[in-house]
Amino acid sequence: MSFPGFVFLAALVPPPQEEQRPVFRVSTEAVQVDVFVGEDGRSVPGLGLADFELYDDRELRTIDSVTVAEVPLNVVLVLDTSESVAGETLARLQGAAGAFLDELSPGDRAALVTFSPRTSRL
């Protein structure tokens, strides 16, 4: 009879083991927090350490330093150039896009994507 042999073979198969998950522990001495403080689209000059508060889990944290840096922008303008915006509306969109691009700084980068029935990157 093959039944006892089946039980014997099943007994040789090891029981499934729980998956061991790796443990990752980390500690930190400092955390960098990037912020932009602006008014009317321009950065607010002259801010220092006393102008900022940082909370973590509702607990006030100590800020060690504030560094002001000009960071270049990377922007993508997406314009609808389909027939639904033809004429004056499209002219206003193009004018607004041009005005925006005129305000970019030398280190900034911009791309223009237009779409109608087709999408194209200019």
C-alpha positions in Angstrom: 0.0 0.0 0.0 1.5 3.4 -1.0 -0.2 5.5 1.7 2.4 5.0 4.4 5.2 5.9 1.9 3.4 9.1 1.0 3.3 10.1 4.7 6.9 9.2 5.1 7.9 11.4 2.1 5.8 14.3 3.4 7.6 14.0 6.7 11.0 14.5 4.9 9.9 17.9 3.4 11.1 20.6 5.8 8.3 22.9 7.0 8.1 26.4 5.4 10.3 28.9 7.2 9.3 32.5 7.8 11.0 34.9 5.5 13.9 36.7 7.2 13.6 40.5 6.4 16.8 42.5 6.6 17.0 45.1 9.3 18.2 48.5 8.4 19.1 50.9 11.2 20.3 54.5 10.7 20.9 57.5 12.8 21.6 61.1 11.7 23.4 64.1 13.0 21.8 66.6 10.6 19.0 66.9 8.1 19.1 69.3 5.2 15.7 71.0 4.6 15.4 73.0 1.3 12.9 75.9 1.4 11.9 78.8 -0.9 10.5 82.0 0.6 9.1 84.2 -2.0 6.8 87.2 -2.5 5.4 88.1 -5.9 7.5 85.3 -7.5 10.8 86.7 -6.2 12.9 85.3 -3.3 12.8 87.4 -0.1 16.3 88.8 0.6 18.0 89.1 4.0 16.5 86.1 5.8 18.6 84.5 8.5 18.5 81.9 11.2 16.1 83.9 13.4 13.5 84.0 10.6 12.9 80.2 10.6 11.3 77.6 12.9 11.4 73.9 12.2 9.0 71.4 13.8 9.2 67.6 13.7 6.2 65.7 15.2 5.1 69.0 16.7 8.4 69.5 18.5 10.5 72.5 17.8 13.9 71.5 16.5 17.1 73.4 16.6 18.3 75.0 13.3 22.1 75.1 13.2 22.5 77.2 10.0 20.8 78.9 7.1 22.5 79.1 3.8 21.1 81.3 1.0 21.8 80.0 -2.5 20.5 80.9 -5.9 19.4 77.7 -7.5 18.7 77.5 -11.2 15.2 76.6 -12.3 14.4 73.7 -14.6 11.0 74.4 -16.2 8.8 72.9 -18.9 6.1 75.0 -20.4 3.2 73.1 -22.0 1.0 75.0 -24.4 -2.2 73.9 -26.1 -1.9 75.0 -29.7 -5.0 73.2 -30.9 -7.9 74.9 -32.7 -9.7 75.4 -29.4 -7.2 78.2 -28.5 -6.6 79.6 -32.0 -6.5 83.3 -32.5 -6.4 85.8 -29.6 -6.3 83.1 -26.9 -3.3 81.5 -28.5 -1.6 84.9 -28.9 -2.1 85.6 -25.2 -0.7 82.2 -24.2 2.3 82.8 -26.4 2.8 86.2 -24.9 2.6 84.9 -21.4 5.1 82.1 -22.2 7.5 84.6 -23.7 7.1 86.9 -20.6 7.9 84.0 -18.4 10.9 83.0 -20.4 12.2 86.6 -20.4 12.3 86.5 -16.5 14.5 83.4 -16.3 18.1 83.9 -15.1 21.1 82.9 -17.2 21.6 79.5 -15.4 17.9 78.5 -15.7 16.8 75.9 -18.2 13.5 75.7 -20.1 11.7 73.4 -22.5 8.6 74.0 -24.5 6.1 71.3 -25.3 3.1 72.0 -27.5 0.1 69.9 -28.1 -2.8 69.8 -30.5 -3.7 66.6 -32.3 0.1 66.1 -32.1 2.6 66.6 -29.2 5.9 68.1 -30.0 8.9 69.3 -28.0 10.5 72.5 -29.2 
